[in-house]
Amino acid sequence: MQIRRYNTEDFETILRMEQAYLDSPWSEKVLLETLRNPDTVMLVAEDDNGNAVGYGSFSKVIDEAHINNICVDNYARRKGVGCMILRELEHEATEKKCKEMLLEVAVDNLGAIGLYKKFGYSRLYIRPKYYGGVKDAVVMSKKITNYDII
């Protein structure tokens, strides 16, 4: 398993995972716009056969890295892929001189909340009806430095 930068050949796989696994998936247009943004970092988890099995991204805003999404294909879950993606996103954020990571996660996504807590993220507050105007999100953050990365 390796984590690498996104390339255009990954687009269809990422779009498929986005639509299959996320409560509020991005449209093709929004995903393309995000990928074209020079302040966005998109990473892909690739298995030993060269298949994209997960991805994660953040957008830099001043000195903050806002995690857009982390998504792992069903068959690759519970194998440390999400941890690898998050660890590398944090590393990339420190390289870009970010001081804090921010994210929203669905209140019922206990697996993801557990992952973020394991990495030292703190719950800030609840953002009501964040996902599709229906589901609440937990807003979490973590201060980062070059020495904080697990």
Phi, psi and omega in degrees: 000135176222156175250131182220170176291147174300144167228164188300336178293343181276348191304309184297321179295317179295316178300318178298313179296318179306311184284330183280326192244346185257141180297322180233076184292150175286148173286166177302319180296313181295318178299315178298316179298319180297316181294333179277346181289122182294345178267008178256135173247123178241125179243151181234135172268128184238130180282179184294345177265004179085012180269135175288122182242359179185168178204164175203152179211158169221157173244130179276129175232106185059257179240025178242145174250113180265112180291121180281305182203148163229127183219136180233135177303144184310313185290347181256004181285157179065027179235013178087005182294314179301319177299316180297317180296312182298316179302316182288325175299318178297318178300313179300321180296319178293324177298330180267013175067028175282148180250348183210145173253137178230151178198162169241143177218140181302139183301335181263005179270073187295328178297314180292318179300318178298319178299312181295321177297318178302326180272005175093014178281144179248145177284129179262308182190175176261134175256106185295140173052038182291320183266109176062022181070014185233307189262136178285156176238147170266128175266128182232157178212164176209129172284138181231151169219175177300339184263353183274343188292129181290000000 
